[in-house]
Structures are given as structure tokens and as C-alpha cells.
Amino acid sequence: MTNTTTVVDCYIATWNERDPEARRALVATTFAHDADYLDPQMSGRGIEEIDAMIAAAQQQFPNHTFALSAGPDGHNDRVRFSWLLAPAGEAAIAAGTDFALLAPDGRIQSVTGFHDLVA
């Protein structure tokens, strides 16, 4: 996975996948095995923790989905993009910008997230 658009599309799909087995497979495809994630509210290291973190966010926000709102923009092994979180057919309740570092194989090695809007 070396195309930044593909990586970010998979990342957004991972956050939206509600089936636990399918989500776990997406996490393993999208993130390096020793990847880390950090934002102001949560963190995780490795496939299992990142998957559990996403599952917890989905439980907290049922019927909400993430959508890409800007980007991706990337160079070398760095990528940035912005997203929105909204219930179906409603205004966004959260928005943010994430910065990712890609591993040599093109998967995400690290994500640092910033919240731009929290309603």
C-alpha cells in the first residue's frame, strides 16, 4: 500500500467498519503491526490495541460515520488529512486533522490526531 489516497481511504474505512472480524482485518491491512495512535482522547499501540480503541469509539458513537473532509496531502513518508464524524444525515459532531507516518511497506506506522471541532 504505497498510494496515500489508498492508505487514507483504508484508514477511514477501518473506523467505519462495524463487523469486528472485518474491522480487525482492515486494521491489520492498514496499520503496521507495531503502529501507534495518539489523539487528545485515546491512544493505542499495535493491532490489538488500535482495534479495541476503534471498537470503543464505535460503541460511544453508534450510527455515526467518519468521512474524509480534506486531503490526503503527502510527501515522502508523511501524510495529513482531515475528517468529520457525523450521525447519518446530520451535521458533524466532531472534526479533526490527522498526521500519519508511513512504514516502509506503505502501511501506517504512526498517527497523531488533532481535534478541530468537538460539539
SEMARBA-333973 format. One record per residue: residue in three letters; x negated, y negated, z of N, C-alpha, C, CB in turn; residue number from 0. Coordinates in pm, whole numbers, always signed. Atoms other than C-alpha are relative to their C-alpha. Glycine has a CB too. Layout:
N
ATOM kolmi   n.xx   n.yy   n.zz  ca.xx  ca.yy  ca.zz   c.xx   c.yy   c.zz  cb.xx  cb.yy  cb.zz koldren
ATOM   ala      X      Y      Z      X      Y      Z      X      Y      Z      X      Y      Z     NUM
...
END
This chain:
119
ATOM kolmi   n.xx   n.yy   n.zz  ca.xx  ca.yy  ca.zz   c.xx   c.yy   c.zz  cb.xx  cb.yy  cb.zz koldren
ATOM   met    -86   +117     +0     +0     +0     +0    -91   -123     +0    +98     +0   +123       0
ATOM   thr    +87   +116     +5   -203   -298   -119    +72   -128    -44   -115    +27    -92       1
ATOM   asn    -76   +116    +43    +61   -532   -261    +67    -64   +122   +106    +40   -108       2
ATOM   thr    -54    +63   -120   +155   -789     +6   +153     -4     +0    -54   -140    +13       3
ATOM   thr   -146     +0     +6   +515   -808   -116    +54   +136    +44    +49    -34   -143       4
ATOM   thr    -43   -135    -40   +550   -430    -78    -17    +21   +149    -80   +105    -78       5
ATOM   val    +26    -15   -143   +394   -437   +269   +107    -73    +81   -140    -52    +36       6
ATOM   val    -98    +79    -75   +627   -712   +389   +141    +55    -19     -7   -148    -42       7
ATOM   asp   -131    -62    +22   +933   -551   +229    +16   +124    +88    +18    +38   -148       8
ATOM   cys     -4   -118    -87   +849   -228   +415    +11    -40   +147   -124    +87    -22       9
ATOM   tyr     -5    +50   -137   +797   -423   +737   +143    -42    +36    -97   -120    +17      10
ATOM   ile   -138    +43    -25  +1142   -587   +712    +94   +122     +2    +46   -102   -109      11
ATOM   ala    -83   -122     +4  +1299   -250   +618    -15    +80   +128    -39    +87   -121      12
ATOM   thr    +25    -72   -124  +1139    -95   +925    +83    -58   +114   -150     -3    +36      13
ATOM   trp    -78    +66   -106  +1303   -350  +1155   +150    +21    -18    -31   -148     +4      14
ATOM   asn   -143    -18    +27  +1640   -285   +988    +45   +145     +0    +34    -61   -132      15
ATOM   glu    -37   -142     +8  +1631    +97   +978    +52    +48   +136   -121    +87    -44      16
ATOM   arg    -65    -44   -124  +1874   +233  +1241    -14   +150    +27   +146    -36     -3      17
ATOM   asp    +18   -144    -21  +1816   +605  +1187   -138    +22    +62    +15    +80   -136      18
ATOM   pro   +128    -13    -69  +1543   +699  +1439   -109    +74    -80    +21    +71   +129      19
ATOM   glu   +101    -75    +76  +1369   +957  +1217    -48    -80   -122    +58   +134    -46      20
ATOM   ala    +38    +80   +116  +1376   +734   +910    -82   -122    +42   +126    -44    -78      21
ATOM   arg    +76   +115    -49  +1256   +436  +1114   -142    +42    +37    +70    -64   +120      22
ATOM   arg   +133    -49    -42   +968   +637  +1263    -87    +25   -122    +13   +129    +84      23
ATOM   ala    +75    -24   +124   +864   +743   +910    -43   -133    -63    +86    +82   -100      24
ATOM   leu    +35   +131    +54   +874   +380   +794   -111    -66    +82   +123    -91     -4      25
ATOM   val   +105    +56    -85   +665   +269  +1093   -134    +62    -36    +32    +23   +150      26
ATOM   ala   +124    -70    +33   +404   +534  +1008    -52    -37   -140    +20   +150     +9      27
ATOM   thr    +40    +40   +135   +403   +426   +642    -48   -145     -4   +117    +18    -97      28
ATOM   thr    +25   +143     +3   +390    +52   +716   -117    -43    +88   +122    -74    +43      29
ATOM   phe   +103    +39    -98   +154    +36  +1016   -112   +102     +5    +62    -16   +138      30
ATOM   ala   +113    -89    -26   -194   +179  +1066    +25    +72   +132   -136    -80     +4      31
ATOM   his    -29    -82   -120   -198   +450  +1336    -36    -73   +129    -75   +133     -7      32
ATOM   asp    +42    +72   -120   -374   +216  +1583    +39   -148     -7   -150    +13    +19      33
ATOM   ala    -44   +139    +18   -188   -103  +1483    +49    -58   +132   +111     -8   -106      34
ATOM   asp    -58    +67   -116    -78   -361  +1735    +95   -109    -46   -110    -58    +90      35
ATOM   tyr   -102   +102    +26   +214   -604  +1751    +12    -85   +126   +139    +65    -39      36
ATOM   leu    -15    +91   -113   +249   -912  +1971    +83   -120    -42   -138    -45    +53      37
ATOM   asp    -76   +124    +15   +513  -1184  +1991    +32    -51   +139   +131    +21    -85      38
ATOM   pro    -23    +54   -134   +635  -1403  +2279    +83    +90    +93    +67   -131    -12      39
ATOM   gln    -89    -81    -83   +881  -1136  +2399    -37   +147    +10   +136    -10    -51      40
ATOM   met    +28   -144     -4   +735   -794  +2322   -136    +28    -63   +109    +79    -73      41
ATOM   ser   +127    -44    +58   +426   -601  +2230     +0   +152     -9   -120    -51    +84      42
ATOM   gly    +14   -143    +14   +326   -256  +2119   -132    +31    -68   +118    +60    -80      43
ATOM   arg   +124    -46    +62    +15    -63  +2021    +19   +145    -43   -122    -14    +99      44
ATOM   gly    -15   -134    +53    +22   +242  +1800   +141    +26    -50    -37   +102   +105      45
ATOM   ile   -126    -34    +66   +302   +406  +1604   +114    +20   +101    -17   +126    -83      46
ATOM   glu   -107    -31    -95   +498   +533  +1906    +50   -125    +72    -49   +102   +103      47
ATOM   glu    -42   +121    -72   +498   +202  +2096    +70    -99    -93   -120    -66    +66      48
ATOM   ile    -64    +92    +94   +583     -3  +1788   +139    +50    -36    -86    -17   -129      49
ATOM   asp   -131    -58    +29   +868   +234  +1701    +95    -22   +118    -12   +149    -31      50
ATOM   ala    -83    +19   -119  +1000   +216  +2060    +39   -146    +17    -72    +51   +125      51
ATOM   met    -25   +143    -10   +972   -163  +2057   +111    -41    -98   -129    -80    -28      52
ATOM   ile   -102    +31   +101  +1178   -186  +1735   +135    +59    +41    -43    +55   -139      53
ATOM   ala   -124    -62    -47  +1437    +58  +1874    +64    -83   +111    -26   +143    +49      54
ATOM   ala    -52    +82   -109  +1472   -159  +2186    +59   -130    -54   -111    -31   +101      55
ATOM   ala    -53   +122    +61  +1520   -473  +1974   +133    +28    -69   -101    -59   -101      56
ATOM   gln   -125    -36    +66  +1789   -295  +1772   +112    +21   +100    -19   +126    -84      57
ATOM   gln   -102    -18   -103  +1972   -199  +2091    +44   -134    +56    -53    +90   +113      58
ATOM   gln    -32   +132    -53  +1954   -558  +2212    +84    -81    -98   -128    -75    +33      59
ATOM   phe    -70    +76   +104  +2087   -691  +1880    +71    +93    -97    -98    -90    -75      60
ATOM   pro    -72    -89    +93  +2334   -438  +1737    +70    -82   -109   +104    +86    +78      61
ATOM   asn    -66    +64   +115  +2481   -526  +1397    -71   -125    -50   +141    -34    +35      62
ATOM   his    +82   +110    +49  +2201   -777  +1332   -102    +57    -97    -70    -77   +117      63
ATOM   thr   +104    -44    +93  +1958   -756  +1044   -101   -112    -21    +62    +43   -136      64
ATOM   phe   +108    +92    +34  +1629   -916   +954     +1    -22   -150   -137    +54    +48      65
ATOM   ala    +15    +32   +142  +1581  -1092   +622   -122    -89    -16   +128    -71    -57      66
ATOM   leu   +114    +84    +33  +1275  -1245   +466    +51   -138    -39    -86    +64   -115      67
ATOM   ser    -44   +135    +34  +1313  -1624   +451   -107    -81    -72    +43    -73   +125      68
ATOM   ala   +108    +68    +72   +972  -1732   +316   -119    +94    -12    -41   -132    +71      69
ATOM   gly   +118    -84    +23   +669  -1563   +166    +39   +130    -64    -73    +26   +130      70
ATOM   pro   +128     +6    -70   +488  -1348   +173   -105    -81    -76    -52   +139    +24      71
ATOM   asp   +115    +72    +52   +176  -1551   +124   -123    +70    +58     +3   -155    +38      72
ATOM   gly   +115    -72    -50   -153  -1371   +147   -128    -28    -75    +27   +144     -3      73
ATOM   his   +131     +2    +62   -521  -1373    +77    -90    +93    +80    -59   -145     -7      74
ATOM   asn    +91    -96    -61   -797  -1126   +147    +82   +105    +76   -101    -70    +96      75
ATOM   asp    -76    -98    -78   -660   -908   +429   +100    -65    +95    -95    +89    +78      76
ATOM   arg    -93    +75    -84   -424  -1171   +577   +131    -27    -74    -64   -133    +45      77
ATOM   val   -133    +24    +57    -51  -1216   +521    +82    -80   +100    +71   +135    -36      78
ATOM   arg    -96    +71    -85   +205  -1462   +654   +135     +0    -71    -46   -146    +31      79
ATOM   phe   -136     +2    +54   +581  -1462   +609    +95    -42   +111    +40   +139    -58      80
ATOM   ser   -101    +42    -96   +894  -1591   +776   +126    +83    -17    +32   -150    -16      81
ATOM   trp   -118    -85     -2  +1213  -1410   +867   +113    -67    +79    -33   +136    +61      82
ATOM   leu   -120    +40    -75  +1566  -1463  +1000    +63   +125    +59   +101    -77    -90      83
ATOM   leu    -79   -107    -60  +1771  -1244  +1233   +141    -51    +15    -59    +46   +139      84
ATOM   ala   -139    +46     -3  +2148  -1268  +1193    +96   +118     +8    +31    -85   -123      85
ATOM   pro   -107    -98    +10  +2467  -1073  +1256    +59     -6   -141   +109    -26   +108      86
ATOM   ala    -56     -8   +137  +2642   -965   +935    +92   -118    -28    +76   +132    -20      87
ATOM   gly    -84   +109    +46  +2787  -1266   +754     +0   -125    +86   +135    +48    -11      88
ATOM   glu     +3   +115    -89  +2692  -1516  +1024   -135    -72     -8    +28    +43   +144      89
ATOM   ala   +123    +78     -3  +2426  -1779  +1086   -107    +72    +82    +26   -140    +57      90
ATOM   ala   +114    -61    -70  +2082  -1676  +1207     +1    -40   +148   -132    -43    -65      91
ATOM   ile    +16    +27   -143  +2035  -1648  +1582   -147    -13    +37    +65   +112    +83      92
ATOM   ala   +144    +10    -24  +1656  -1629  +1553    -72     -9   -134    -51   +120    +83      93
ATOM   ala    +86     +9   +118  +1384  -1711  +1304   -143     -2    +49    +33   -127    -86      94
ATOM   gly   +139     +0    -42  +1013  -1666  +1310    -95     +9   -117    -26   +114    +93      95
ATOM   thr   +107    -15    +96   +684  -1657  +1129    -98   +102    +56    -70   -137    -30      96
ATOM   asp    +94   -104    -40   +459  -1354  +1144   -127     -9    -83    +63   +139    -14      97
ATOM   phe   +131     -7    +65    +92  -1328  +1061    -51   +141    +17   -101   -105    +60      98
ATOM   ala    +45   -139     -4    -44   -986   +971   -142    +12    -54    +95    +89    -78      99
ATOM   leu   +132    -39    +47   -390   -842   +928    +18   +139    -59   -108     -2   +115     100
ATOM   leu    -16   -129    +65   -404   -552   +682   -123    +87    +22    +25    -19   -151     101
ATOM   ala   +108    -99    -11   -611   -238   +732    -57    +25   -140    +52   +134    +64     102
ATOM   pro    +59    -28   +131   -843   -123   +451    +91    +80    -94   -129    +76    +18     103
ATOM   asp    -91    -79    +85   -571   +119   +328   +125    -78    -40    +41   +128    +72     104
ATOM   gly   -113    +84    +38   -323   -171   +292   +114     -2    +98    +50    +44   -130     105
ATOM   arg   -104     +3   -103   -106    -87   +592    -30   -113    +99     +9   +138    +74     106
ATOM   ile    +16   +107    -98    -54   -341   +869    -85    +50   +117   +138    -50    +50     107
ATOM   gln    +86    -31   -114   -330   -335  +1131    +44    -77   +125   -146    -33    -33     108
ATOM   ser    -37    +84   -113   -204   -620  +1347   +103   -103    -45   -124    -71    +60     109
ATOM   val    -99   +104    +23    +94   -856  +1367     +4    -92   +122   +141    +62    -27     110
ATOM   thr    -24   +100   -103   +119  -1177  +1566   +122    -79    -45   -126    -94    +23     111
ATOM   gly   -125    +65    +36   +469  -1321  +1566    +24   -126    +82   +115    +94    +16     112
ATOM   phe    -38   +125    -65   +589  -1671  +1649   +147    -26    -26    -87   -119    -51     113
ATOM   his   -141    +30    +14   +949  -1770  +1712    +17   -146    -36    +78    +35   +129     114
ATOM   asp    -28   +135    +46  +1061  -2076  +1520   +137    -48    +48     -8     -7   -152     115
ATOM   leu   -136    +30    -45  +1425  -2060  +1636    +48   +114    +86    +96    -24   -120     116
ATOM   val    -68    -99    -84  +1593  -1879  +1922   +127    -67    +48    -91    +50   +121     117
ATOM   ala   -129    +62    -34  +1963  -1958  +1954    +52    +52   +132   +102    +25   -108     118
END
